[in-house]
Amino acid sequence: MQDESGLTEKRMFGGLAFLINGNMAVSASGQGGMLLRVDPADTATLVERPEASRFEMRGREMDGWLRIDATGLATMRKLTSWVSRGVRYARSLPAK
């Protein structure tokens, strides 16, 4: 991910977030695992995977935001797959 153009790092959500052109792609969670930004239309399908759940903010589950637990990041292949999904979605959004 370090070679991505428009990449910045920022402390957010209790962890370190990686943004593409100002849009969050992924965040290393201070609670373990990862917070991931995805297309809201893909949320229902993705949360069927055991390692993924909807991110909850202020007591409300949000489509387009997932928490990926550590089991979903246990191998480089799994980690790369999730990070790539977040980067693709962040790139699809207008720059901030």
N, CA and C of each residue as an Amber inpcrd file, in Angstrom:
protein
   288
   0.8240000  -1.1870000   0.0000000   0.0000000   0.0000000   0.0000000
   0.8720000   1.2560000   0.0000000   2.0890000   1.1520000   0.4350000
   2.9550000   2.3190000   0.5320000   3.2230000   2.9790000  -0.8130000
   3.0300000   2.2610000  -1.9130000   3.2620000   2.8200000  -3.2410000
   2.0340000   3.5160000  -3.8190000   0.9380000   3.5330000  -3.0900000
  -0.3010000   4.1470000  -3.5760000  -0.1460000   5.6620000  -3.6540000
  -0.5360000   6.2430000  -4.7770000  -0.5180000   7.7040000  -4.8680000
  -1.6810000   8.2440000  -4.0320000  -1.4720000   9.3950000  -3.4430000
  -2.5140000  10.0190000  -2.6320000  -2.6540000   9.4250000  -1.2440000
  -1.7140000   8.5720000  -0.8230000  -1.7870000   7.8960000   0.4760000
  -1.3590000   8.8280000   1.6030000  -2.1830000   8.8940000   2.6490000
  -1.8250000   9.6030000   3.8730000  -2.2140000   8.7490000   5.0630000
  -1.5780000   9.0000000   6.1920000  -1.8820000   8.3160000   7.4500000
  -2.4620000   9.3310000   8.4210000  -3.4230000   8.8750000   9.2320000
  -4.0630000   9.7750000  10.1880000  -4.5950000   8.9580000  11.3590000
  -4.4480000   9.4710000  12.5570000  -5.0240000   8.8110000  13.7270000
  -6.5430000   9.0120000  13.6930000  -7.2750000   7.8870000  13.6750000
  -8.7410000   7.9220000  13.6450000  -9.2780000   6.6620000  14.3070000
 -10.4610000   6.7570000  14.8830000 -11.1600000   5.5940000  15.4260000
 -10.2940000   4.7830000  16.3910000  -9.4280000   5.4330000  17.1210000
  -8.5930000   4.7350000  18.0900000  -7.4620000   3.9340000  17.4700000
  -7.1280000   4.2010000  16.2320000  -6.0550000   3.4750000  15.5570000
  -5.4080000   4.3490000  14.5040000  -4.6600000   3.7440000  13.6250000
  -3.9840000   4.4570000  12.5460000  -4.7070000   4.1580000  11.2370000
  -5.2630000   5.1970000  10.6170000  -6.0180000   5.0370000   9.3760000
  -5.1480000   5.3930000   8.1850000  -5.4290000   4.7300000   7.0710000
  -4.7510000   4.9880000   5.8050000  -5.8000000   5.4910000   4.8270000
  -5.5530000   6.6820000   4.3070000  -6.4970000   7.3460000   3.4260000
  -5.9160000   7.4630000   2.0310000  -6.7970000   7.3580000   1.0450000
  -6.4360000   7.5500000  -0.3560000  -7.1800000   8.7990000  -0.8250000
  -6.4240000   9.8230000  -1.1800000  -7.0150000  11.0980000  -1.6160000
  -8.0340000  11.6330000  -0.6130000  -7.7460000  11.4340000   0.6800000
  -8.6050000  11.9480000   1.7420000  -9.7270000  11.0260000   2.1660000
  -9.8870000   9.8820000   1.5050000 -10.9400000   8.9210000   1.8430000
 -10.3280000   7.7220000   2.5460000 -10.8790000   7.3760000   3.7290000
 -10.3370000   6.2540000   4.4710000 -10.5210000   4.9550000   3.7030000
  -9.4640000   4.1670000   3.6350000  -9.5090000   2.8350000   3.0170000
  -9.5220000   1.7780000   4.1140000  -8.5450000   1.8500000   5.0200000
  -8.4300000   0.8950000   6.1320000  -7.8850000   1.6220000   7.3510000
  -8.1380000   1.0140000   8.5130000  -7.5730000   1.5330000   9.7480000
  -7.1780000   0.3570000  10.6200000  -5.9510000   0.3910000  11.1040000
  -5.5060000  -0.6080000  12.0710000  -6.1760000  -0.2470000  13.3880000
  -6.9800000  -1.1450000  13.9040000  -7.7640000  -0.8690000  15.0920000
  -6.9230000  -0.9820000  16.3560000  -7.1130000  -0.0520000  17.2650000
  -6.4700000  -0.1230000  18.5660000  -6.9990000  -1.2700000  19.3970000
  -8.1390000  -1.8460000  19.0020000  -8.7590000  -2.9690000  19.7040000
  -8.4020000  -4.2950000  19.0610000  -7.5300000  -4.2730000  18.0760000
  -7.1900000  -5.4840000  17.3200000  -8.0350000  -5.5590000  16.0670000
  -7.5290000  -6.2110000  15.0710000  -8.2480000  -6.3110000  13.8100000
  -8.1220000  -5.0390000  12.9950000  -9.0880000  -4.8370000  12.1220000
  -9.0080000  -3.7340000  11.1730000 -10.4020000  -3.1790000  10.9040000
 -10.4720000  -1.8790000  10.7110000 -11.6820000  -1.2200000  10.2470000
 -11.4940000  -1.0130000   8.7500000 -12.5150000  -1.3460000   7.9730000
 -12.4060000  -1.3470000   6.5220000 -13.5740000  -0.5940000   5.9100000
 -13.2920000   0.2350000   4.9380000 -14.3310000   0.9550000   4.1940000
 -14.5980000   0.1920000   2.9050000 -15.8610000  -0.1270000   2.6420000
 -16.2510000  -0.8760000   1.4460000 -17.4890000  -0.2340000   0.8230000
 -17.8030000  -0.6610000  -0.3730000 -19.0250000  -0.2150000  -1.0280000
 -20.2080000  -0.6400000  -0.1530000 -21.0800000   0.2830000   0.2500000
 -22.2270000  -0.0780000   1.0820000 -23.0780000  -1.1960000   0.4750000
 -23.1560000  -1.2790000  -0.8420000 -23.9420000  -2.3240000  -1.5060000
 -23.3620000  -3.7160000  -1.2710000 -22.0930000  -3.8070000  -0.9100000
 -21.4400000  -5.1000000  -0.6700000 -21.5070000  -5.5490000   0.7830000
 -21.9840000  -4.7010000   1.6770000 -21.9400000  -4.9850000   3.1090000
 -22.6350000  -6.2870000   3.4740000 -23.8620000  -6.4830000   3.0470000
 -24.6270000  -7.6690000   3.4410000 -23.9150000  -8.9610000   3.0460000
 -23.3290000  -8.9940000   1.8700000 -22.6030000 -10.1770000   1.4130000
 -21.3280000 -10.3820000   2.2260000 -20.5920000  -9.3160000   2.4760000
 -19.3140000  -9.4360000   3.1830000 -19.4770000  -9.8560000   4.6370000
 -20.5470000  -9.4130000   5.3000000 -20.7140000  -9.7870000   6.7120000
 -21.1480000 -11.2430000   6.8910000 -21.4050000 -11.9440000   5.7950000
 -21.6560000 -13.3830000   5.8880000 -20.3720000 -14.1370000   6.2020000
 -19.2340000 -13.5080000   5.9660000 -17.9460000 -14.1240000   6.2810000
 -17.7280000 -14.0390000   7.7900000 -17.2300000 -15.1010000   8.4110000
 -17.1360000 -15.1210000   9.8770000 -16.2170000 -14.0590000  10.4700000
 -15.2390000 -13.5820000   9.7250000 -14.2980000 -12.6040000  10.2620000
 -14.7800000 -11.1650000  10.1250000 -15.8910000 -10.9500000   9.4190000
 -16.3660000  -9.5930000   9.1390000 -17.6730000  -9.2960000   9.8730000
 -17.7750000  -8.0790000  10.3750000 -19.0160000  -7.6140000  10.9890000
 -19.1700000  -6.1330000  10.6820000 -20.4050000  -5.6580000  10.7550000
 -20.6450000  -4.2330000  10.5260000 -19.9900000  -3.4370000  11.6490000
 -19.3770000  -2.3340000  11.2960000 -18.7970000  -1.4270000  12.2750000
 -19.9310000  -0.6740000  12.9440000 -19.8440000  -0.5310000  14.2430000
 -20.8770000   0.1710000  14.9920000 -20.3300000   1.5040000  15.4900000
 -21.0520000   2.5690000  15.1850000 -20.6700000   3.8970000  15.6410000
 -21.8510000   4.5180000  16.3760000 -21.6000000   4.9030000  17.6090000
 -22.6410000   5.4880000  18.4600000 -23.8810000   4.6030000  18.5380000
 -23.6640000   3.2840000  18.6520000 -24.7580000   2.3390000  18.7990000
 -25.4780000   1.9870000  17.5070000 -24.9760000   2.4550000  16.3890000
 -25.6370000   2.2120000  15.0960000 -24.6880000   1.4900000  14.1460000
 -25.1650000   0.3540000  13.6000000 -24.3760000  -0.3640000  12.6040000
 -24.4490000   0.3940000  11.2890000 -23.3000000   0.4470000  10.6010000
 -23.2230000   1.2550000   9.3960000 -22.8520000   0.4210000   8.1830000
 -23.6700000   0.4770000   7.1420000 -23.3070000  -0.1610000   5.8790000
 -22.1040000   0.5780000   5.3020000 -21.2060000  -0.1800000   4.6830000
 -20.0240000   0.4140000   4.0740000 -18.8220000   0.4830000   5.0020000
 -19.0050000   0.0910000   6.2530000 -17.9210000   0.1000000   7.2390000
 -17.9020000  -1.2590000   7.9270000 -16.7780000  -1.9530000   7.8500000
 -16.6660000  -3.2900000   8.4330000 -15.5460000  -3.3590000   9.4510000
 -15.7330000  -4.1980000  10.4440000 -14.6620000  -4.5690000  11.3560000
 -14.2350000  -5.9740000  10.9490000 -12.9480000  -6.1370000  10.6840000
 -12.3880000  -7.4370000  10.3180000 -11.5720000  -7.9160000  11.5110000
 -11.9290000  -9.0690000  12.0670000 -11.1880000  -9.5360000  13.2430000
  -9.8510000 -10.1460000  12.8390000  -9.0340000 -10.4300000  13.8230000
  -7.6600000 -10.8890000  13.5760000  -7.5930000 -12.1690000  12.7500000
  -8.5900000 -13.0390000  12.8460000  -8.5490000 -14.2780000  12.0570000
  -8.6210000 -13.9840000  10.5640000  -9.2650000 -12.8800000  10.1970000
  -9.3640000 -12.4980000   8.7980000  -8.1070000 -11.8470000   8.2540000
  -7.1310000 -11.6460000   9.1390000  -5.8870000 -10.9810000   8.7510000
  -4.6760000 -11.8640000   9.0220000  -4.9250000 -13.1370000   9.3110000
  -3.8800000 -14.0450000   9.8010000  -2.8030000 -14.3880000   8.7730000
  -3.1190000 -14.2650000   7.4990000  -2.1150000 -14.5520000   6.4700000
  -1.9610000 -13.3280000   5.5790000  -0.8530000 -13.2440000   4.8930000
  -0.6180000 -12.1140000   3.9780000  -1.6790000 -12.0910000   2.8860000
  -2.0990000 -13.2570000   2.4230000  -3.1230000 -13.3310000   1.3770000
  -4.4430000 -12.7260000   1.8620000  -4.8650000 -13.0900000   3.0820000
  -6.1120000 -12.5570000   3.6340000  -6.0080000 -11.0460000   3.8530000
  -4.9120000 -10.6210000   4.4520000  -4.7050000  -9.2010000   4.7070000
  -4.7270000  -8.4060000   3.4060000  -3.9910000  -8.8740000   2.4100000
  -3.9170000  -8.1950000   1.1160000  -5.2910000  -8.1140000   0.4560000
  -6.0710000  -9.1740000   0.5630000  -7.4000000  -9.1840000  -0.0390000
  -8.2960000  -8.0960000   0.5670000  -8.3090000  -7.9960000   1.8920000
  -9.1380000  -6.9840000   2.5510000  -8.6270000  -5.5770000   2.2640000
  -7.3150000  -5.3750000   2.3800000  -6.7550000  -4.0460000   2.1330000
  -7.0300000  -3.6080000   0.6940000  -6.8640000  -4.5030000  -0.2530000
  -7.1260000  -4.1780000  -1.6640000  -8.5680000  -3.7420000  -1.8730000
  -9.4950000  -4.3990000  -1.1990000 -10.9070000  -4.0320000  -1.3170000
 -11.1260000  -2.6090000  -0.7920000 -10.5360000  -2.2940000   0.3520000
 -10.6700000  -0.9520000   0.9170000 -10.0470000   0.1160000   0.0360000
  -8.8790000  -0.1700000  -0.5230000  -8.1930000   0.7760000  -1.4000000
  -9.0060000   1.0100000  -2.6720000  -9.5330000  -0.0620000  -3.2580000
 -10.3500000   0.0930000  -4.4800000 -11.5500000   1.0030000  -4.2220000
 -12.2220000   0.7710000  -3.0800000 -13.3970000   1.6000000  -2.8060000
 -13.0000000   3.0550000  -2.5390000 -11.9580000   3.2710000  -1.7570000
 -11.5140000   4.6370000  -1.4800000 -11.1320000   5.3600000  -2.7650000
 -10.4820000   4.6510000  -3.6990000 -10.1060000   5.2380000  -4.9830000
 -11.3270000   5.6020000  -5.8280000 -12.4450000   4.9080000  -5.6320000
 -13.6430000   5.1700000  -6.4340000 -14.3860000   6.4310000  -5.9870000
 -14.0340000   6.9530000  -4.8290000 -14.7080000   8.1170000  -4.2800000
 -14.0350000   9.4110000  -4.7480000 -14.7870000  10.5070000  -4.8160000
 -14.1700000  11.7860000  -5.1900000 -13.1240000  12.1880000  -4.1440000
 -12.0280000  12.7730000  -4.5730000 -10.9890000  13.2410000  -3.6500000
 -11.5550000  14.3290000  -2.7450000 -11.0620000  14.3380000  -1.5150000
 -11.4880000  15.3770000  -0.5650000 -10.4620000  16.4790000  -0.5210000
